[in-house]
Amino acid sequence: MLFDPTPKPAKGESHAPASKGALPGRPARRLVLRLLALAALILIGWHAWIFAEVWWLRGHDPRTTAFMERGLERLRQSNPSARLQQRWVPYERIANDLKRAVIAGEDQRFLEHSGFDLHAIGEAIDRNERRGNVRHGGSTISQQLAKNLFLSPRRTWPRKAEEAVITVMIETALPKRRILEIYLNVIEWGNGIYGAEAAAQHYFGRPAFDLSPDEAAHLAAMIPSPRSYTHNPSTPYLDERTEFLEEALERVRIP
């Protein structure tokens, strides 16, 4: 028998070969864990920045919003020198009837909920099922503000989840009066028209504090589809909606 130079294993040792892929397994798991940790840190950092921005709004007016930036970009595709129509006015310089009409049309339980109106969401789901498509979202004023300030209009689950997180931040950091003040100053009211003051001047040639009940109800009725009425601010549906909101004014409380 020839001499075998391979050393014999000590007692209790085994020469069983390692299975393919066993060695890189642990480093791969470490890499995945590190990537997950990095993603978590980025997510936490992003939300910390958002909350700081929301907290800043307690005493400062927003210079712009995500929706306003997209609106300006859209306008400048056809007119590079286009500018938005928007002028900030304090809460006291906005007609109370406009505040009432907006709450009546967009969020009837604004003063009662903490950012989410589950009853309205349920009603919206029922209406969408009957129609066979998604036309109503049941979003509150706080949810709409979260979307306008920081997000995109895309209807995706990740975007809705992000909207929910920011809504909680808004309701935590800001009183209802401030939420409504910001909302009325930044929402879109036509192609390139943002905020109550610009809308009142564009459609009625008067400041936002001087709107009549009918004019206030008319502006509130436009909110779900504002660009549709930029050049045609009178349709049978809009007139009917305006009449409904004007009749509701007396029943609405404002902050």
C-alpha positions, 0 to 999 in steps of 0.5 A: 500500500502506497504512503498517503500524505494526507493528514489524518483527522484528529479524533472528533474532527471531520473532513466533510466538505463544506457545501457550496454557498455556505461560506458566503452565506453569513456575509450576505446576511450581514449585507442585507441587514446593513442595507435594511438598517441604512434604509430604516435610517433614511426613512427615519431621517426623512420623517424627522425632516418632515416633522421639523418642517411641519413644526416650523409651520406653527409660526411661519407661512410656507414659501411653496408646496409640492403641488405649487412646484408641479403646477409651475413646472406644468405651466412653464412647459408652454410658457417659460416665463409663467408665474403662479397667482398666489398671495398669502393672507392671514386667517382673519382676512379670509371670509368666514363664509369661505371657511364654512363652505370649504369645511361643508364641502371637503370635511364636515367633521373637521373639528371633531376628528384627529386627521381621519374621518372613518365615516367619510372614508366608508361612504367614499368606498361605498360610492366608488363600489357603486360607480365601479371606479375610484372617484371619491377618497374621503380625504380630510382637510388635514390629509389634503394639506399633507399631500399638497405640502409634501407629496404627489397627486399619484394614487398609490398605496405607498403615497397614501401611507406617507400621507397618513404619517404626515397627517398625524404630524400635522394634527399633532403639531398644528391647531385646527385654525392654523391647519385651515389657514394654511390649507386655504392659502395653498390649495389649487383653485385653477390653472396656476391659481393658488390660495383664497386671495388669488382665487377671489381676485381672479374669479370675482375681482375682490379680496378674499375677506369680501366674498359674498356667501354665494361667491364663497360657496362657488369657490368651495364647490370648485376645489375637487376639480379646480382646473376644470373651471379656470376658463368656464367657472359655471356649469350645471353641476357647479351651480347645483353644488354651489347652492347646496354648500350655500344652504349648509353655511349656517350649520357649519362651525369654524375654528 
